């Protein structure tokens, strides 16, 4: 995956560099920015995870992160609002 393809996939997900870094288990958004700028080779494991996130998004699973899902639920009932 080229740096431009990596960036396009992140933008398709509507993720910030910090959010993508967190989802990929990378220490900071700076690493993502360096991947996208071509300053650092993209880690093959990060590419696999990014492709999986894109696939899940295409399947209608916007954010498989359980913490994000919890924040989207009603605070009173625990069910989606």
Secondary structure, DSSP 8 states (H G I E B T S, - for coil): --HHHHHHHHHHHT--HHHHHHHHT-S-HHHHHHHHHTSS---HHHHHHHHHHHHHHHTT-S---HHHHHHTB-TTTSSB-
